[in-house]
C-alpha cells in the first residue's frame, strides 16, 4: 500500500495532527473494507492517490474558510468528505449517503482519527434540510440530476473567492453532460495540480449556484 507521505508532497503545510490523521486512513479503510466492501482491492492498494489525494483535488480549487459548511452527497465510505475535513478542521462537513453501512464506516473512521467537524447521516439528498456554502461529491450521478437534488440547499451569500455552488469530482469527457444543464460552469483539470497518471482524465467541475 502507498503511504500518506504523498499527501505532504502536495500539501506541505500540514500539522503533525493532520499528518497523523492521514496516515491512519490507509489501515482503517483496509480493515473496514475487509468487513464491508467499500473499495475494490486494487483501489485499496492505491488509496492515497485514488481516493485521498483525488478527494483533495477539490482543495486545490477551493480553500474552505473557518465556519463554512460543506455537504458531501453520496459520500460512500467518506470521500471526498473525510480527507477534506482533515485538511480544513475549522470547516463543518455533513457527509450523507442513503446506505446505512457506509455511514457506519464514516462515523467509525471519523471517531477513530478524532475528527470533530464531521457529521455523518444516512439520508437521501432530496430529504436534507438546511443550506450550505458548498456541495461536494464524487460522480454519484449525471450533473443535471445531481443539480436537481441540491440546488436549493446552497446559501445565497458567499464568503469565499468563488461563489457558493457545487464542486464535483468527475472524469472523462464532460461537455455533453454539462451542456444538458444549460448553465455556466468551470472545469479544473487535476493534472494541473498532481503529476500521477491516475489524474490524466480527472477533473473538478465547479457550478456556481447563482446561474
C-alpha positions as CSV (number, residue, x, y, z in Angstrom):
1,X,0.0,0.0,0.0
2,X,1.1,3.6,-0.7
3,X,1.8,5.6,2.4
4,X,0.5,9.0,3.4
5,X,3.7,10.9,2.6
6,X,2.4,11.6,-0.9
7,X,-0.2,14.0,0.7
8,X,2.5,16.1,2.3
9,X,4.2,16.4,-1.1
10,X,1.2,18.4,-2.4
11,X,0.1,19.9,0.9
12,X,3.4,20.9,2.6
13,X,1.9,22.9,5.5
14,X,0.1,20.0,7.2
15,X,0.3,20.0,11.0
16,X,1.6,16.9,12.8
17,X,-2.0,16.1,13.8
18,X,-3.2,16.2,10.2
19,X,-0.3,14.0,9.0
20,X,-1.2,11.5,11.7
21,X,-4.8,11.5,10.7
22,X,-4.0,11.0,7.0
23,X,-1.6,8.2,7.9
24,X,-4.4,6.4,9.8
25,X,-6.8,6.4,6.8
26,X,-5.0,3.6,4.9
27,X,-5.0,1.0,7.7
28,X,-8.5,2.0,8.8
29,X,-10.1,1.7,5.4
30,X,-8.2,-1.6,4.7
31,X,-9.6,-3.0,7.9
32,X,-13.2,-1.8,7.2
33,X,-13.0,-2.9,3.6
34,X,-12.4,-6.5,4.7
35,X,-15.8,-6.3,6.5
36,X,-17.8,-4.1,4.2
37,X,-16.9,-4.0,0.5
38,X,-16.4,-0.2,0.0
39,X,-13.5,-0.1,-2.4
40,X,-12.1,-2.6,-4.9
41,X,-9.0,-4.5,-3.8
42,X,-6.9,-2.7,-6.4
43,X,-8.1,0.7,-5.2
44,X,-7.3,-0.1,-1.6
45,X,-3.7,-0.6,-2.6
46,X,-3.8,2.8,-4.2
47,X,-6.0,4.5,-1.6
48,X,-3.8,7.6,-1.1
49,X,-3.8,8.5,-4.8
50,X,-7.2,7.1,-6.0
51,X,-9.2,8.3,-3.0
52,X,-7.5,10.6,-0.6
53,X,-5.5,12.7,-3.0
54,X,-8.3,12.6,-5.5
55,X,-10.7,14.0,-2.8
56,X,-8.2,16.7,-2.1
57,X,-8.3,17.9,-5.7
58,X,-11.3,20.0,-4.5
59,X,-8.9,21.7,-2.1
60,X,-6.7,22.8,-5.0
61,X,-9.8,24.7,-6.4
62,X,-11.3,25.9,-3.2
63,X,-9.8,26.7,0.2
64,X,-12.8,26.4,2.6
65,X,-12.9,29.1,5.3
66,X,-13.4,28.7,9.0
67,X,-17.0,28.4,9.9
68,X,-18.1,27.4,6.4
69,X,-20.4,24.4,5.9
70,X,-20.0,21.8,3.2
71,X,-22.4,19.0,2.3
72,X,-20.9,15.8,0.8
73,X,-23.6,13.9,-1.1
74,X,-23.2,10.2,-1.7
75,X,-20.1,10.1,0.4
76,X,-19.8,6.3,0.3
77,X,-17.0,5.4,2.8
78,X,-16.3,9.1,3.3
79,X,-14.9,10.5,0.1
80,X,-14.3,13.4,-0.5
81,X,-15.6,14.5,2.9
82,X,-13.2,12.9,5.3
83,X,-9.9,14.0,3.6
84,X,-11.3,17.5,3.2
85,X,-12.4,17.6,6.8
86,X,-8.9,16.7,7.9
87,X,-7.4,19.4,5.7
88,X,-10.0,22.1,6.9
89,X,-10.6,21.4,10.6
90,X,-12.4,24.7,11.1
91,X,-15.0,23.9,8.4
92,X,-18.1,21.9,9.2
93,X,-18.8,18.9,7.0
94,X,-22.1,17.0,6.7
95,X,-21.5,13.6,5.0
96,X,-24.6,11.8,3.7
97,X,-25.4,8.6,2.0
98,X,-28.5,6.5,1.5
99,X,-26.7,3.3,2.5
100,X,-26.5,2.8,6.2
101,X,-23.5,0.5,6.4
102,X,-21.4,3.1,4.6
103,X,-22.4,5.8,7.1
104,X,-21.4,3.3,9.9
105,X,-17.9,3.3,8.4
106,X,-17.8,7.1,8.1
107,X,-18.7,7.5,11.7
108,X,-16.3,4.9,12.9
109,X,-13.3,6.3,10.9
110,X,-14.1,9.9,11.8
111,X,-14.2,8.9,15.5
112,X,-11.0,6.8,15.3
113,X,-9.0,9.7,13.9
114,X,-10.5,12.3,16.1
115,X,-12.5,14.4,13.6
116,X,-14.8,16.8,15.4
117,X,-16.0,18.7,12.3
118,X,-17.8,15.8,10.6
119,X,-21.5,14.8,10.9
120,X,-22.5,11.6,9.1
121,X,-26.1,10.7,8.3
122,X,-28.0,8.1,6.4
123,X,-30.4,10.2,4.3
124,X,-31.2,10.8,0.7
125,X,-30.0,14.1,-0.7
126,X,-33.6,15.2,-1.5
127,X,-34.6,14.9,2.1
128,X,-31.8,17.1,3.6
129,X,-32.9,20.3,5.4
130,X,-30.7,23.3,5.7
131,X,-28.3,25.2,3.4
132,X,-24.6,25.0,2.9
133,X,-21.8,27.1,1.3
134,X,-20.8,24.3,-1.0
135,X,-21.9,20.8,-2.0
136,X,-19.2,18.3,-3.0
137,X,-19.4,14.8,-4.4
138,X,-17.6,12.2,-6.5
139,X,-19.6,11.4,-9.6
140,X,-22.7,9.9,-8.0
141,X,-25.0,10.9,-10.8
142,X,-25.1,12.9,-14.0
143,X,-24.8,16.6,-13.2
144,X,-28.3,17.5,-14.4
145,X,-29.8,15.0,-12.0
146,X,-27.4,15.9,-9.2
147,X,-28.1,19.6,-9.6
148,X,-31.8,18.9,-9.1
149,X,-31.1,17.2,-5.8
150,X,-29.1,20.0,-4.3
151,X,-29.7,23.4,-6.0
152,X,-32.0,24.5,-3.2
153,X,-29.5,23.5,-0.4
154,X,-26.9,26.2,-1.1
155,X,-26.7,29.5,0.7
156,X,-27.1,32.7,-1.3
157,X,-24.4,34.7,0.5
158,X,-20.9,33.7,-0.3
159,X,-17.8,34.2,1.9
160,X,-15.3,32.5,-0.4
161,X,-13.3,33.5,-3.5
162,X,-15.7,31.5,-5.6
163,X,-19.5,32.0,-5.4
164,X,-21.3,29.3,-3.5
165,X,-22.1,26.2,-5.5
166,X,-21.2,22.6,-6.5
167,X,-17.7,21.2,-6.6
168,X,-17.9,17.8,-8.3
169,X,-15.1,15.3,-9.0
170,X,-15.6,13.8,-12.4
171,X,-13.6,12.0,-15.1
172,X,-13.5,11.8,-18.9
173,X,-15.2,14.0,-21.5
174,X,-17.8,16.2,-19.8
175,X,-19.1,18.7,-22.4
176,X,-22.2,16.7,-23.4
177,X,-23.2,16.0,-19.8
178,X,-22.6,19.6,-18.7
179,X,-24.5,21.1,-21.7
180,X,-27.6,19.3,-20.6
181,X,-27.9,21.8,-17.8
182,X,-27.5,24.9,-19.9
183,X,-25.7,26.7,-17.1
184,X,-22.3,28.3,-16.8
185,X,-19.6,26.1,-15.3
186,X,-15.8,25.8,-15.0
187,X,-13.7,22.7,-15.3
188,X,-10.3,22.3,-13.5
189,X,-8.0,19.6,-14.8
190,X,-6.4,17.8,-11.9
191,X,-3.2,17.3,-14.0
192,X,-2.5,21.0,-13.3
193,X,-2.0,20.1,-9.6
194,X,-1.0,16.4,-9.4
195,X,1.6,14.5,-11.6
196,X,0.3,10.9,-11.0
197,X,-1.0,9.1,-14.1
198,X,-4.3,8.5,-12.3
199,X,-5.2,12.1,-12.7
200,X,-4.9,12.3,-16.5
201,X,-8.7,12.3,-17.1
202,X,-9.7,13.6,-13.6
203,X,-11.4,17.0,-13.2
204,X,-13.2,19.2,-10.7
205,X,-16.4,20.7,-12.1
206,X,-17.4,24.0,-10.5
207,X,-21.0,25.0,-10.9
208,X,-21.9,28.3,-9.2
209,X,-25.5,28.3,-7.9
210,X,-26.4,31.8,-8.9
211,X,-26.8,31.0,-12.6
